[in-house]
């Protein structure tokens, strides 16, 4: 059959099911063997991060994609888009008018993979544990609005919140709220290594080499009870050092599916090919890229330096040269497709302008050229990252106002160095925990933020974020959200660059690829099955 690209636009509340997979509609079979999925995500246990897969620690898209297959949450994001729905829970909802009391009733007969019953006390233990451990990844901050957790019998959990939080159901759908067995996880200590036990759709067998997870083998959990239909018996998620090696494995038939992160060249080649047995699926994504700043560092402590960078960077040129049609310029930390988005950076700075940037530095008595280093990770966001930073470097240096060097490091060392404040300026990506504007703002601006930023704005933290969370109708939160984005554009503690689409490539006997990733880049391996090659 011809290779083809299925373009699936994401619409809040609906993902149009244009899913005609290439041959047949069968699902997984005992005789077909494991479906092998490739990824360039790297999973390393190190001295700085010895427990990469503990739900109380994990906080990146790769580790979350392992946990979402294995550790069940009370709520889950639906197959397409929209509000979260019950998963381990039978029902959940606010029980007061102020969005401060949230109650969930567990499904009957819920069990961990080992056969132990899942109880309300296990839910309380799991979430209290994440809050008590307070891991330096910052993931616990997602649960920061919880005051106390109450249980009633074995099946009911009641969350009493410190303040109103209309986004709380979304937060209960994230792996940090995953339910773990107290027999396997200590209350006050992270679980080192790559063992994961839960009540999700799969169990995990980790194949580890040199403290690195090279193959995650997921086997269908016979004790699973939830909303998900599991279309296969076994999935192998195999980690590759780079996109080229992953692509070669797909061409040779060593893997069946290729996910994140493909190179722009691979995507273009697959999209334009007219023959072969590999299909590529394009969906709208909510991934963003941005620059983060240590606002206490001498090189960028002056707001004028950060503003000058915002005034100089040409997002359209950056996207055009590196990603083409696979990304779009972004002028706020909140993507254009999310309710509450505003083009705050464009409204303040307009088109790139050297004269205006020079004036910003001059008025602040900052001597040009400003010397600084931009840091990036070499192996976490795809092979085009280096080229992206070369373009940024050239744009800033060509202005004559900056003397920029760039430096790359593998994710295993980059992330810990960034968290420790060793970088003045660094490039990061963000895959949302849930599709709401709050999740593009609070994780970077609130207390215990995920990037460890020293930046504090009391109006954002004490007034605007709480105001926005009081609004169950997210359109009604737009005024507060816009004010936050305007402050960020003025102070520039973070600098948004672009938002991207996402892609899955697969051999044409694999079904379900259109739903293999949702817009938040959640890997939904249970959707994959085998059909008939055409």
C-alpha positions in Angstrom: 0.0 0.0 0.0 1.0 3.6 -0.3 2.5 5.4 2.7 0.2 8.0 3.9 -0.1 10.7 6.6 -3.2 10.8 8.7 -3.7 14.3 10.0 -5.8 14.3 13.1 -6.7 17.7 14.5 -7.3 17.8 18.3 -10.4 19.7 19.4 -11.1 20.2 23.0 -13.8 17.7 23.9 -13.4 15.7 20.7 -10.8 14.0 18.6 -12.3 13.2 15.2 -12.0 9.5 14.7 -10.4 9.5 11.2 -8.7 6.3 12.1 -8.9 4.0 9.1 -5.8 2.0 9.9 -4.0 0.4 7.0 -5.3 -3.1 6.9 -8.0 -4.7 9.0 -9.4 -3.9 12.4 -8.2 -6.8 14.5 -6.8 -6.3 18.0 -4.0 -8.0 19.8 -3.6 -11.7 19.4 -1.8 -14.3 21.6 0.0 -15.5 18.6 1.2 -12.2 17.2 4.0 -11.6 19.7 4.8 -8.3 21.5 4.3 -5.0 19.6 7.6 -3.2 19.8 7.6 0.5 20.2 10.7 2.7 19.8 11.5 5.8 21.7 14.5 8.1 22.2 13.6 8.7 25.8 16.4 7.6 28.1 15.8 6.2 31.5 18.8 6.4 33.9 19.2 5.7 37.6 22.0 7.9 39.0 23.3 9.2 42.2 21.3 12.4 41.7 18.1 10.5 40.5 18.2 7.0 41.9 14.4 6.5 41.7 13.4 7.6 38.2 10.1 5.6 38.1 8.8 6.3 41.6 5.5 8.2 41.2 6.5 10.5 44.0 9.6 11.5 42.0 9.1 11.1 38.2 8.3 14.3 36.4 9.1 14.1 32.7 7.1 12.8 29.8 9.2 9.6 29.3 8.9 8.3 32.9 5.3 9.3 33.1 4.6 7.3 29.9 5.9 4.2 31.7 3.9 5.0 34.9 0.6 5.6 33.0 0.7 2.0 31.7 1.3 0.5 35.1 0.1 2.8 38.0 -3.6 3.5 38.1 -5.1 7.0 39.0 -8.5 7.9 40.3 -9.2 9.9 37.2 -7.9 9.7 33.6 -7.9 11.9 30.6 -10.4 10.5 28.0 -9.4 8.9 24.7 -9.7 12.1 22.8 -9.8 15.3 24.8 -12.0 16.9 27.4 -12.6 16.7 31.1 -11.0 13.8 33.0 -13.2 10.8 33.7 -13.2 8.2 36.5 -10.7 5.4 36.2 -9.8 3.7 39.5 -12.7 5.6 40.8 -16.3 4.7 40.1 -17.3 8.3 40.6 -15.7 11.6 41.6 -16.9 15.1 42.1 -16.9 18.3 44.1 -19.4 18.2 46.9 -19.5 21.9 47.8 -20.1 25.0 45.8 -16.6 26.4 46.5 -14.6 23.7 44.8 -12.8 22.9 48.1 -14.1 19.4 48.9 -13.7 16.6 46.4 -14.9 13.0 47.0 -14.2 9.8 45.1 -15.7 6.4 45.4 -13.5 3.5 44.3 -14.6 0.8 41.8 -15.8 -2.5 43.4 -13.2 -5.3 43.3 -10.2 -3.1 42.5 -6.9 -5.0 42.9 -3.2 -4.4 42.5 -1.5 -6.6 39.9 -0.4 -9.0 42.7 -4.0 -9.6 43.7 -4.1 -7.4 46.8 -7.2 -5.3 47.2 -6.9 -1.6 46.5 -8.5 0.4 49.3 -9.2 4.1 50.1 -6.4 3.9 52.6 -4.0 2.9 49.8 -5.1 6.0 47.9 -4.5 8.2 50.9 -1.1 6.6 51.6 0.0 7.1 48.0 -0.8 10.8 47.8 0.2 11.6 51.4 3.5 9.9 50.6 4.2 12.0 47.6 3.5 15.2 49.6 5.7 14.0 52.5 8.7 13.0 50.4 8.6 16.3 48.6 11.0 15.1 45.9 13.4 17.7 44.4 11.8 17.1 40.9 8.9 19.3 42.2 6.2 16.9 41.1 4.6 17.0 44.5 3.6 20.6 43.8 0.8 19.4 41.6 -0.9 18.2 44.8 -0.1 21.4 46.8 -3.8 22.5 47.1 -4.5 19.4 49.3 -5.0 20.2 52.9 -6.1 16.8 54.3 -7.3 13.5 53.0 -10.1 11.6 54.7 -11.3 8.0 54.1 -14.7 6.6 54.8 -14.7 2.8 54.8 -12.7 0.9 52.2 -14.1 2.7 49.1 -14.4 6.4 49.7 -11.8 9.1 49.7 -12.4 12.8 50.5 -9.9 15.5 49.6 -10.2 18.7 51.7 -8.4 21.5 49.8 -6.7 24.6 51.1 -8.2 26.8 48.4 -10.6 26.4 45.6 -9.0 24.4 42.7 -11.2 23.7 39.7 -8.2 21.9 38.1 -8.0 19.3 40.8 -9.7 16.5 38.8 -7.0 16.9 36.2 -4.3 16.6 38.9 -5.8 13.4 40.1 -5.2 12.0 36.6 -1.4 12.5 36.8 1.0 9.8 37.9 2.0 11.6 41.0 -1.5 10.7 42.2 -1.0 7.1 41.2 -2.1 4.4 43.6 0.8 2.3 45.0 0.8 -0.6 47.4 2.2 0.2 50.9 3.8 -3.3 50.8 6.0 -2.2 47.9 6.6 1.5 48.6 8.0 3.0 51.9 6.2 5.9 53.4 9.1 8.2 53.7 11.6 7.0 51.1 11.7 6.8 47.3 11.9 3.4 45.6 15.2 3.2 43.9 15.7 1.5 40.5 13.2 0.6 37.9 10.6 -1.6 39.7 7.0 -0.4 39.4 3.9 -2.1 40.9 0.4 -0.8 40.6 -3.1 -1.6 39.4 -2.9 -0.3 35.9 -3.5 -2.1 32.6 0.0 -3.6 32.5 2.7 -5.0 34.7 6.3 -4.0 33.9 9.4 -6.1 33.5 12.4 -3.8 33.2 15.5 -4.8 31.2 18.4 -2.8 32.6 22.0 -2.3 31.4 24.5 -0.1 33.2 21.9 1.5 35.3 19.8 2.4 32.2 16.4 1.0 31.3 16.8 -0.3 27.7 13.6 -2.2 27.3 10.4 -1.9 29.2 8.2 -4.9 28.7 4.5 -4.4 29.5 2.3 -7.5 30.0 -1.5 -7.3 30.2 -2.6 -7.2 33.9 -5.3 -9.9 34.4 -6.4 -8.1 37.6 -7.0 -4.7 35.9 -10.3 -3.1 36.4 -10.9 0.3 34.8 -12.2 2.1 31.8 -9.5 1.1 29.3 -9.8 -1.5 26.7 -6.4 -3.2 26.3 -6.0 -4.3 22.7 -2.8 -6.3 23.1 -1.2 -8.8 25.4 2.3 -7.5 25.5 4.1 -4.3 24.5 7.9 -3.7 24.5 9.0 0.0 24.8 12.6 0.0 23.5 15.0 3.0 24.1 17.3 4.1 21.4 20.3 6.5 21.6 18.9 8.6 18.7 16.3 9.1 16.0 18.5 7.6 13.3 19.0 4.3 15.2 15.3 4.2 15.9 14.4 4.8 12.3 16.8 2.1 11.1 15.1 -0.3 13.5 11.7 0.5 12.1 12.9 0.1 8.5 14.5 -3.3 9.3 11.4 -4.5 11.1 13.0 -4.7 14.5 10.3 -2.4 15.9 6.7 -1.9 14.9 6.1 1.7 16.0 8.3 4.8 16.2 7.2 7.6 18.6 9.1 10.5 20.1 11.3 11.9 19.1 11.7 11.7 15.3 13.9 14.1 13.5 12.4 16.7 11.1 14.1 15.0 8.3 12.5 11.6 9.1 9.1 13.2 9.4 9.4 14.9 6.0 10.7 11.7 4.4 7.8 9.6 5.7 5.2 12.3 4.9 6.3 12.7 1.3 6.9 9.0 0.5 4.4 7.4 -1.9 5.1 3.7 -1.3 6.2 1.3 1.4 4.6 -0.3 4.4 5.1 2.5 7.0 2.4 5.1 7.8 2.9 8.3 9.7 0.2 9.9 11.8 0.3 13.6 12.6 -1.8 15.1 15.5 -2.0 18.5 17.1 0.2 18.6 20.1 0.5 20.8 23.2 4.3 20.5 23.5 6.2 23.8 24.0 9.8 24.8 24.1 11.2 27.7 26.1 14.2 29.3 27.6 14.5 29.3 31.4 16.5 31.8 33.4 18.2 31.7 36.8 17.0 35.2 37.6 19.6 35.5 40.4 22.5 34.8 38.2 24.7 37.8 37.5 24.6 37.5 33.7 20.8 37.6 33.5 19.8 39.2 36.9 18.9 42.4 35.1 15.4 42.2 33.7 16.7 44.3 30.8 19.0 41.4 29.6 16.1 39.0 29.5 13.8 41.6 27.8 16.5 42.3 25.2 16.6 38.6 24.3 12.8 38.5 24.0 13.1 41.5 21.7 15.7 39.9 19.5 14.7 36.3 19.1 13.0 35.6 15.7 10.7 32.7 16.4 9.4 32.5 12.8 13.0 32.2 11.4 13.8 29.6 14.2 10.8 27.4 13.3 11.3 27.8 9.6 15.0 26.8 9.6 14.8 24.0 12.0 11.2 22.5 12.2 9.4 23.8 9.1 5.7 23.0 9.2 6.1 20.7 12.3 6.0 23.6 14.7 4.6 27.1 15.2 6.0 30.3 16.8 4.8 30.7 20.4 4.3 34.1 22.1 3.2 32.9 25.5 3.9 29.9 27.8 0.2 28.9 27.1 -0.2 27.3 23.6 -2.6 29.0 21.2 -5.1 26.2 21.3 -5.6 26.3 25.1 -8.4 28.4 26.7 -6.8 31.5 28.3 -4.0 31.9 25.8 -2.8 35.4 24.9 0.0 36.6 22.6 1.6 38.4 25.5 5.2 38.5 24.2 4.2 39.7 20.7 1.9 42.3 22.3 4.9 43.7 24.3 7.8 43.3 21.9 6.3 43.0 18.4 8.7 41.9 15.7 12.4 41.4 16.4 14.1 44.8 16.6 17.8 45.4 17.4 17.3 49.1 18.1 14.7 48.5 20.7 16.8 45.7 22.3 19.8 48.1 22.4 17.7 50.8 24.1 16.5 48.3 26.8 20.1 47.5 27.7 21.2 51.1 27.6 18.4 52.3 29.8 19.4 49.7 32.4 23.1 50.6 32.1 23.9 47.2 30.9 27.1 47.1 28.8 26.9 45.3 25.5 27.9 42.7 24.4 26.4 40.6 27.2 28.4 37.4 27.5 26.4 34.3 28.4 26.0 30.5 27.7 22.9 28.8 26.5 22.6 25.3 27.8 20.6 22.5 26.1 20.1 18.8 26.4 21.5 16.6 23.6 19.3 13.6 23.9 15.9 14.4 25.3 14.0 16.7 22.9 15.1 15.2 19.6 18.1 15.6 17.3 17.2 19.0 16.1 17.8 20.7 19.5 21.4 21.5 18.7 20.5 23.2 15.4 17.8 25.1 17.3 20.4 26.5 19.7 22.8 27.3 16.9 20.1 29.5 15.3 19.3 31.2 18.6 23.1 31.8 19.1 23.4 33.4 15.7 20.3 35.6 16.1 21.6 37.0 19.4 25.2 37.4 18.3 24.3 39.0 15.0 22.7 41.8 16.9 26.1 42.8 18.3 24.4 43.0 21.7 25.3 39.5 22.9 28.3 37.2 23.0 26.6 33.8 23.3 28.1 30.4 23.4 26.1 27.2 23.5 26.8 24.0 25.4 25.0 20.6 25.3 24.7 17.8 27.9 22.9 14.5 28.1 19.6 14.7 30.0 20.9 12.6 32.9 23.3 15.3 33.8 21.5 18.3 32.3 18.4 18.0 34.4 20.2 17.7 37.7 22.5 20.6 36.9 19.5 22.8 35.9 17.7 21.9 39.1 20.8 22.8 41.2 21.0 26.2 39.5 24.2 25.6 37.6 22.9 27.1 34.4 22.1 30.8 33.9 20.1 30.2 30.7 18.8 26.8 29.6 16.5 25.3 27.1 13.6 23.2 28.2 10.5 21.6 26.8 7.1 21.1 28.5 4.6 18.4 27.8 1.5 19.3 29.9 0.4 17.4 32.9 -3.1 18.2 31.8 -4.5 20.5 29.0 -5.3 23.6 31.0 -3.6 27.0 31.0 -2.9 26.7 34.7 -0.5 23.8 33.9 1.6 26.1 31.6 1.9 28.8 34.3 1.9 27.5 37.9 4.6 24.8 37.4 7.1 27.6 36.5 5.8 30.5 38.6 4.4 29.1 41.8 6.2 28.0 45.0 8.2 24.7 44.5 8.2 25.2 40.7 9.5 22.4 38.6 12.5 24.3 37.2 13.7 25.5 40.6 13.4 29.1 39.5 14.2 31.7 42.1 11.8 34.2 40.4 8.9 35.3 42.7 6.0 37.5 41.8 3.6 37.9 44.8 0.7 39.0 42.7 0.9 35.9 40.5 1.4 33.5 43.4 -1.0 35.0 46.0 -3.7 36.5 43.8 -3.8 35.6 40.2 -3.2 31.8 40.3 -5.7 31.3 43.2 -8.2 33.5 41.3 -7.9 31.5 38.2 -8.4 28.2 40.0 -11.6 29.3 41.6 -13.3 29.4 38.1 -14.8 26.0 37.2 -15.7 27.6 33.8 -12.2 28.1 32.4 -13.4 30.9 30.1 -14.2 32.9 33.3 -10.5 32.4 34.4 -9.2 34.2 31.2 -8.8 37.6 32.8 -6.6 36.3 35.6 -4.7 34.1 33.2 -4.1 37.0 30.8 -2.7 39.1 33.6 -0.2 36.4 34.5 1.0 36.1 30.9 1.4 39.9 30.7 3.6 39.9 33.9 5.7 37.1 32.5 6.2 39.0 29.2 7.4 42.0 31.2 9.6 40.2 33.7 10.8 37.3 31.4 11.6 34.6 33.9 10.9 32.2 31.1 10.9 32.9 27.3 8.5 30.8 25.1 9.8 29.8 21.7 7.5 27.4 19.8 4.8 24.8 20.1 4.9 21.6 18.1 2.9 18.9 16.5 3.5 15.2 17.3 3.9 12.2 15.1 3.7 8.4 15.3 5.1 6.2 12.5 4.2 2.5 12.3 4.2 -0.5 10.1 0.8 -0.9 8.4 -0.3 -4.0 10.3 -0.4 -2.1 13.6 -3.8 -0.6 14.5 -4.7 2.1 16.9 -1.8 4.4 16.1 -4.1 7.4 15.8 -4.8 7.2 19.5 -1.3 6.1 20.6 -0.6 9.7 21.8 -3.0 12.1 23.1 -2.5 15.9 22.8 -0.5 15.9 26.1 1.9 13.4 24.6 0.6 10.7 26.9 1.6 7.3 25.4 -1.5 5.1 25.3 0.0 1.7 24.5 -3.3 -0.1 25.3 -4.7 1.4 22.0 -2.2 -0.6 19.8 -3.1 -3.9 18.2 -2.3 -5.9 15.2 -4.4 -6.0 12.0 -3.7 -7.3 8.5 -0.9 -5.8 6.5 -2.1 -4.2 3.3 
